[in-house]
Amino acid sequence: MLLTGYRKEMFRPECNPRFQSFHCFLHLDQNIGPVLPYLNEKLGGSGYIAEPPSLLLKIHGRLIGLHSRKIAINALKDETEADRIAAWLMEEINTTWDNRETITPCYTVPPKPLAIEVIKLLPRTNCGECGEATCLVFAALAIDGVKGAADCPPISAVNKKKLTAYLARFRFEP
């Protein structure tokens, strides 16, 4: 077991005090820097820095920044949600650490799809048939792995194949 405890700090974003969401810092009792490359491999990080060790995750609709002695979680509904995500993170950190011999650490971040490449293949009519207001919104969801070529009814058969092949080259986060 690597992480045994933390102190939680909840706050509202200072940039706009009218925000309804909360942010949370978990001040860690132990240094989790050594587990970050293993978590990067296991959870598919969005950003990894070796020195000082840090890992950015986009999971559960949140941005989660993991540092050696601190974890930052954004856009939380309440303290209950913060506790749920903190418990999940603690379990992931400890399970990953305990199983590190079976995980190849990853010191890089896999490439991500580009919205401009997705938009080039869409009909760009902003028709809304996909359930989104614009093709740009659709493209943003596609690069996050939420939407795919099959979700765009008016896309041509040729571009459907191209978009499917393009998105298949990338690893999407859970």
CORURLIN-V454224 format. One record per backbone hydrogen bond with DSSP energy under -0.5 kcal/mol. NH is the residue of the N-H (numbers start at 1). CO is the residue of the C=O. Records with the same first field share a line. If there is no record, write none. Layout:
NH->CO / CO
//
This chain:
4->2
7->27
9->25
11->23
16->13
19->16
22->76
23->11
24->73
25->9
26->71
27->7 / 25
28->26 / 69
29->5
32->30 / 68
35->32
36->32 / 33
38->35
39->35
40->36
41->37
42->38
43->39
44->40
45->40
46->56
47->56
49->54
54->49
55->66
56->47
57->64
59->57 / 62
62->59
64->57 / 62
65->72
66->55 / 64
67->65 / 70
68->53
71->26
72->65
73->24
74->63
76->22
82->78
83->79
84->80
85->81
86->82
87->83
88->84
89->85
90->86
91->87
92->88
93->89
94->90
95->91
96->92
97->93
98->94
99->95
100->97
102->99
103->100
105->103
106->37
107->105
117->114
118->114
119->115
120->116
121->117 / 118
122->118 / 119
131->128
138->134
139->135
140->136
141->137
142->138
143->139
144->140
145->142
146->141
147->141
151->148
152->149
153->151
155->152
160->156
161->157
162->158
163->159
164->160
165->161
166->162
167->163
168->164
169->165 / 166
170->167
172->170
//
